[in-house]
Amino acid sequence: MTKNPPPIPKALIVKPSKATKEPAELGDHAIWQGDAEDMLCALPNKPLFDLVVSSPPYNIGKSYEKKAPLDDYLKWQERILDLIIPRIKDTGSLCWQVGNFVDNGQIVPLDIEMAPIFKKHGLKLRNRIIWHFGHGLHNKHRFSGRYEVVMWYSKTDSYQFDVDAVRIPSKYPGKRHFKGPNKGKLSGNPLGKNPEDVWTIPNVKSNHVEKTDHPCQFPVGLIERLVLSLTKPGQLVFDPFAGVGSAGVAAALHDRRFWGCELLPHYAKQGRQRIDEALRGVARYRPHDKELYDHTKSKLSQIVDTGLEDAGG
Ligand SMILES: C[S@@+](CC[C@H](N)C(=O)[O-])C[C@H]1O[C@@H](n2cnc3c(N)ncnc32)[C@H](O)[C@@H]1O
C-alpha cells in the first residue's frame, strides 16, 4: 500500500480580528492582513526573528501610499523599527531596502535619513548593498536612477553569515597561482566567488516571470541571496510590508519559515497564493545567480535600438 505524502503546509492569512499573542498560532507561513504596527504590538516583546527583510513604502505617492512630509514619514518608520528591533534574535539581521524620496526634483536618499534610527538601537552596518537594475523612468533633469540600496545590519557581532551558500561563478574559474608555495594550485575558491556588494538583478517589470499587479515587488532573487546567506533552514524571516509576499516566496523555496504583514487584502491574498506555490514547488521565479540577459546579442538589437534594457525572467 502506498503511503500518502504529508500535507503541504498552507500559508495563512491572519485577519486583525484574529490577533494572537501566541506566535505558534501563526504557523510556519503567515501573512497578517492589516497594519504593521498593530501586528507588531500583538506579538510578544521578545526575540523571534532571524531575519527581517523589507522594502517599506517610500513615500513617493505610489498607489498604496499617501505622500507625507519627510519628518512624519521618518517618525513613522522609527515607530515601526522600535517595535521590530527588540524582536530580532542576537544572531539575526535586518535588511532595509530603500531608494530616494524626491522633493521638488531633489533626491533625498532614505538610507542616509534613516541611519540615525539604526544607530540609536546599536545595530551594526555590515554592507550597504547596491541593488542595480535595468528598468526605470528616463529622467530629463538628472541622470536616470538605476539603483537602490539594501542596508544590511546585524543585531550583534555574533551574526550568522554563510557566503558559501551564495557564491557565484568566478571570472576565471581555472586560474592558478603561477609562483610561490601555492604554484599550480587554483587561486580562487572552487565554490565560486563572493557576490560582492553591487548586485545586478533585474527589477520586476512588464515581462518578468514574477510580475503581478503590484507596482514595486521585490525580485525573489534579491531576497533569496539574503535568505540563503543570513539564515538557516527552519529559521524565521519577517517582512512587515510584505506586498505580494516575495520575501515569503524566497523563504518558502529554501525551507525557512515566514511571517509577513500587508495592509491591502488584495496583495495579502496574492502573497499567500505565491507562498503556497513555492511550498508546492511550482513557483515561477528568477534565481539570484541566473545570468543576465545580454540584449546586445539579440537579433532585435542588431536591427534597431529599442531602448530595452535587462528583460529579466
Ligand atoms: C514597497 S511595497 C513592498 C512590496 C514587497 N516587497 C513585495 O515584494 O511585494 C510596500 C507595501 O507596504 C504596504 N503597506 C503600506 N502601509 C502599510 C502598513 N501600515 N502596514 C502594512 N503594510 C503596509 C503597501 O500596501 C505595499 O504593498
PDBQT file of the ligand as one rigid body, heavy atoms in Angstrom, charges set to zero:
ROOT
HETATM    1  C1  LIG A 401       7.305  48.758  -1.333  1.00  0.00    +0.000 C 
HETATM    2  S1  LIG A 401       5.905  47.767  -1.141  1.00  0.00    +0.000 S 
HETATM    3  C2  LIG A 401       6.606  46.214  -0.701  1.00  0.00    +0.000 C 
HETATM    4  C3  LIG A 401       6.474  45.200  -1.791  1.00  0.00    +0.000 C 
HETATM    5  C4  LIG A 401       7.047  43.838  -1.387  1.00  0.00    +0.000 C 
HETATM    6  N1  LIG A 401       8.462  43.920  -1.088  1.00  0.00    +0.000 N 
HETATM    7  C5  LIG A 401       6.800  42.785  -2.485  1.00  0.00    +0.000 C 
HETATM    8  O1  LIG A 401       7.748  42.148  -2.918  1.00  0.00    +0.000 OA
HETATM    9  O2  LIG A 401       5.652  42.661  -2.924  1.00  0.00    +0.000 OA
HETATM   10  C6  LIG A 401       5.253  48.309   0.396  1.00  0.00    +0.000 C 
HETATM   11  C7  LIG A 401       3.973  47.578   0.812  1.00  0.00    +0.000 C 
HETATM   12  O3  LIG A 401       3.615  48.038   2.115  1.00  0.00    +0.000 OA
HETATM   13  C8  LIG A 401       2.200  48.027   2.224  1.00  0.00    +0.000 C 
HETATM   14  N2  LIG A 401       1.854  48.923   3.352  1.00  0.00    +0.000 N 
HETATM   15  C9  LIG A 401       1.712  50.278   3.347  1.00  0.00    +0.000 A 
HETATM   16  N3  LIG A 401       1.431  50.722   4.590  1.00  0.00    +0.000 NA
HETATM   17  C10 LIG A 401       1.399  49.635   5.407  1.00  0.00    +0.000 A 
HETATM   18  C11 LIG A 401       1.166  49.452   6.793  1.00  0.00    +0.000 A 
HETATM   19  N4  LIG A 401       0.897  50.485   7.588  1.00  0.00    +0.000 N 
HETATM   20  N5  LIG A 401       1.229  48.197   7.293  1.00  0.00    +0.000 NA
HETATM   21  C12 LIG A 401       1.482  47.129   6.478  1.00  0.00    +0.000 A 
HETATM   22  N6  LIG A 401       1.692  47.244   5.141  1.00  0.00    +0.000 NA
HETATM   23  C13 LIG A 401       1.666  48.478   4.620  1.00  0.00    +0.000 A 
HETATM   24  C14 LIG A 401       1.742  48.513   0.853  1.00  0.00    +0.000 C 
HETATM   25  O4  LIG A 401       0.410  48.127   0.578  1.00  0.00    +0.000 OA
HETATM   26  C15 LIG A 401       2.775  47.857  -0.072  1.00  0.00    +0.000 C 
HETATM   27  O5  LIG A 401       2.286  46.636  -0.599  1.00  0.00    +0.000 OA
ENDROOT
TORSDOF 0
